[in-house]
Amino acid sequence: MQKVNIPVRLDPVRSAQKRLRYDGVIPQQVLPRLVEMAVPEGRVEVTLACDRDEQNLAVMRTQVRTQLQLVCQRCNDTFLQDVDIDVSYSPVRDDDAAEQLPSIYEPVMLTEDEDVHIHQLIEDEVLLAVPFAPMHEPGSCKQTSHMSWGELDESVEDKPNPFAVLNKLKNSEE
């Protein structure tokens, strides 16, 4: 199957009725927040399938695959992080409808035009998949330990205790 560009906006209800399926890419340059992370191939691969479930809810099943170039927080070298996301969404119009959804679906709010901004949704999911402190796997990082080894500075121990004066005052009152 040929990879096509994923639409920017999509009406999930109509697409579910037609059972539309997209297998394609989103170019990196249209995802401004991901540009900073330098997706090496310059694209995010997406499979998007719209359908109806047993409860007749409109459902969008997405699979997102990409690699991000991140900076290791241990050694400050860059490394490639695979991102592999599978999420099922169901469009809703308000918070009450979102609360009524089965737990297997993530709610996605419809815009005023009754559609969903697909590119923004995918970009959000990829950003949420980035670890708070990205690091190499322990065996492949050139920084072998989080600890520093060496001698302690003796001058720290020679400093007077700042609370010694309070101790003297307390003892003199007794």
Contacts in CASP RR format, 6 or more apart in sequence:
PFRMAT RR
TARGET T0000
AUTHOR 0000-0000-0000
METHOD contacts of the structure
MODEL  1
MQKVNIPVRLDPVRSAQKRLRYDGVIPQQVLPRLVEMAVPEGRVEVTLAC
DRDEQNLAVMRTQVRTQLQLVCQRCNDTFLQDVDIDVSYSPVRDDDAAEQ
LPSIYEPVMLTEDEDVHIHQLIEDEVLLAVPFAPMHEPGSCKQTSHMSWG
ELDESVEDKPNPFAVLNKLKNSEE
1 23 0 8 1.000
3 23 0 8 1.000
3 24 0 8 1.000
3 25 0 8 1.000
3 45 0 8 1.000
4 22 0 8 1.000
4 23 0 8 1.000
4 24 0 8 1.000
4 25 0 8 1.000
5 24 0 8 1.000
5 25 0 8 1.000
5 26 0 8 1.000
5 27 0 8 1.000
6 22 0 8 1.000
6 24 0 8 1.000
6 25 0 8 1.000
6 26 0 8 1.000
6 46 0 8 1.000
6 48 0 8 1.000
6 118 0 8 1.000
6 119 0 8 1.000
6 122 0 8 1.000
7 22 0 8 1.000
7 118 0 8 1.000
8 30 0 8 1.000
8 117 0 8 1.000
8 118 0 8 1.000
8 119 0 8 1.000
9 111 0 8 1.000
9 113 0 8 1.000
9 115 0 8 1.000
9 116 0 8 1.000
9 117 0 8 1.000
9 118 0 8 1.000
10 48 0 8 1.000
10 50 0 8 1.000
10 60 0 8 1.000
10 115 0 8 1.000
10 116 0 8 1.000
10 118 0 8 1.000
11 114 0 8 1.000
11 115 0 8 1.000
11 116 0 8 1.000
12 50 0 8 1.000
12 58 0 8 1.000
12 60 0 8 1.000
12 89 0 8 1.000
12 91 0 8 1.000
12 108 0 8 1.000
12 110 0 8 1.000
12 115 0 8 1.000
12 116 0 8 1.000
13 58 0 8 1.000
13 91 0 8 1.000
13 114 0 8 1.000
15 50 0 8 1.000
15 58 0 8 1.000
15 60 0 8 1.000
16 50 0 8 1.000
16 51 0 8 1.000
16 52 0 8 1.000
16 58 0 8 1.000
16 59 0 8 1.000
16 60 0 8 1.000
17 52 0 8 1.000
17 58 0 8 1.000
18 50 0 8 1.000
19 49 0 8 1.000
19 50 0 8 1.000
19 51 0 8 1.000
20 49 0 8 1.000
20 50 0 8 1.000
21 47 0 8 1.000
21 48 0 8 1.000
21 49 0 8 1.000
21 50 0 8 1.000
22 46 0 8 1.000
22 47 0 8 1.000
22 48 0 8 1.000
22 49 0 8 1.000
23 46 0 8 1.000
23 47 0 8 1.000
23 48 0 8 1.000
24 45 0 8 1.000
24 46 0 8 1.000
24 47 0 8 1.000
25 43 0 8 1.000
25 44 0 8 1.000
25 45 0 8 1.000
25 46 0 8 1.000
26 43 0 8 1.000
26 44 0 8 1.000
26 46 0 8 1.000
26 119 0 8 1.000
26 122 0 8 1.000
27 42 0 8 1.000
27 43 0 8 1.000
28 34 0 8 1.000
28 35 0 8 1.000
28 39 0 8 1.000
28 42 0 8 1.000
28 43 0 8 1.000
28 44 0 8 1.000
29 35 0 8 1.000
29 42 0 8 1.000
30 119 0 8 1.000
31 39 0 8 1.000
31 44 0 8 1.000
31 119 0 8 1.000
31 122 0 8 1.000
31 123 0 8 1.000
31 126 0 8 1.000
33 123 0 8 1.000
33 127 0 8 1.000
34 44 0 8 1.000
34 68 0 8 1.000
34 123 0 8 1.000
34 126 0 8 1.000
34 127 0 8 1.000
37 68 0 8 1.000
37 69 0 8 1.000
37 70 0 8 1.000
37 130 0 8 1.000
38 68 0 8 1.000
38 69 0 8 1.000
39 66 0 8 1.000
39 67 0 8 1.000
39 68 0 8 1.000
39 69 0 8 1.000
40 67 0 8 1.000
40 69 0 8 1.000
40 80 0 8 1.000
41 66 0 8 1.000
41 67 0 8 1.000
43 66 0 8 1.000
44 64 0 8 1.000
44 65 0 8 1.000
44 66 0 8 1.000
44 122 0 8 1.000
44 126 0 8 1.000
45 64 0 8 1.000
45 65 0 8 1.000
45 66 0 8 1.000
46 62 0 8 1.000
46 63 0 8 1.000
46 64 0 8 1.000
46 65 0 8 1.000
46 122 0 8 1.000
47 62 0 8 1.000
47 63 0 8 1.000
48 60 0 8 1.000
48 61 0 8 1.000
48 62 0 8 1.000
48 118 0 8 1.000
49 60 0 8 1.000
49 61 0 8 1.000
49 62 0 8 1.000
50 58 0 8 1.000
50 59 0 8 1.000
50 60 0 8 1.000
50 61 0 8 1.000
51 58 0 8 1.000
51 59 0 8 1.000
51 61 0 8 1.000
52 58 0 8 1.000
52 59 0 8 1.000
53 59 0 8 1.000
55 102 0 8 1.000
57 90 0 8 1.000
57 101 0 8 1.000
57 102 0 8 1.000
57 105 0 8 1.000
58 90 0 8 1.000
58 91 0 8 1.000
59 88 0 8 1.000
59 89 0 8 1.000
59 90 0 8 1.000
59 105 0 8 1.000
60 88 0 8 1.000
60 89 0 8 1.000
60 90 0 8 1.000
60 91 0 8 1.000
60 108 0 8 1.000
60 116 0 8 1.000
61 86 0 8 1.000
61 87 0 8 1.000
61 88 0 8 1.000
61 89 0 8 1.000
62 85 0 8 1.000
62 86 0 8 1.000
62 87 0 8 1.000
62 88 0 8 1.000
62 89 0 8 1.000
62 122 0 8 1.000
62 125 0 8 1.000
63 85 0 8 1.000
63 86 0 8 1.000
64 83 0 8 1.000
64 84 0 8 1.000
64 85 0 8 1.000
64 86 0 8 1.000
64 87 0 8 1.000
64 122 0 8 1.000
64 125 0 8 1.000
64 126 0 8 1.000
65 82 0 8 1.000
65 83 0 8 1.000
65 84 0 8 1.000
65 85 0 8 1.000
66 83 0 8 1.000
66 126 0 8 1.000
67 80 0 8 1.000
67 81 0 8 1.000
67 82 0 8 1.000
67 83 0 8 1.000
68 80 0 8 1.000
68 81 0 8 1.000
68 83 0 8 1.000
68 126 0 8 1.000
68 130 0 8 1.000
69 78 0 8 1.000
69 79 0 8 1.000
69 80 0 8 1.000
69 81 0 8 1.000
70 78 0 8 1.000
70 79 0 8 1.000
70 80 0 8 1.000
70 81 0 8 1.000
70 130 0 8 1.000
70 131 0 8 1.000
70 134 0 8 1.000
71 77 0 8 1.000
71 78 0 8 1.000
71 134 0 8 1.000
72 78 0 8 1.000
72 79 0 8 1.000
72 134 0 8 1.000
72 135 0 8 1.000
72 136 0 8 1.000
72 141 0 8 1.000
72 143 0 8 1.000
73 133 0 8 1.000
73 134 0 8 1.000
73 135 0 8 1.000
74 135 0 8 1.000
74 136 0 8 1.000
74 141 0 8 1.000
74 143 0 8 1.000
74 146 0 8 1.000
75 136 0 8 1.000
75 141 0 8 1.000
75 142 0 8 1.000
75 143 0 8 1.000
77 136 0 8 1.000
77 142 0 8 1.000
79 134 0 8 1.000
79 136 0 8 1.000
79 140 0 8 1.000
81 130 0 8 1.000
81 131 0 8 1.000
81 134 0 8 1.000
83 126 0 8 1.000
83 129 0 8 1.000
83 130 0 8 1.000
85 125 0 8 1.000
85 126 0 8 1.000
85 129 0 8 1.000
87 106 0 8 1.000
87 125 0 8 1.000
88 104 0 8 1.000
88 105 0 8 1.000
88 106 0 8 1.000
89 105 0 8 1.000
89 106 0 8 1.000
89 107 0 8 1.000
89 108 0 8 1.000
89 116 0 8 1.000
89 121 0 8 1.000
90 101 0 8 1.000
90 105 0 8 1.000
90 106 0 8 1.000
90 107 0 8 1.000
90 108 0 8 1.000
91 107 0 8 1.000
91 108 0 8 1.000
91 109 0 8 1.000
91 110 0 8 1.000
91 116 0 8 1.000
92 98 0 8 1.000
92 101 0 8 1.000
92 107 0 8 1.000
92 108 0 8 1.000
92 109 0 8 1.000
92 110 0 8 1.000
93 109 0 8 1.000
93 110 0 8 1.000
97 107 0 8 1.000
98 107 0 8 1.000
98 109 0 8 1.000
101 107 0 8 1.000
108 116 0 8 1.000
108 121 0 8 1.000
109 116 0 8 1.000
110 116 0 8 1.000
111 117 0 8 1.000
135 141 0 8 1.000
END
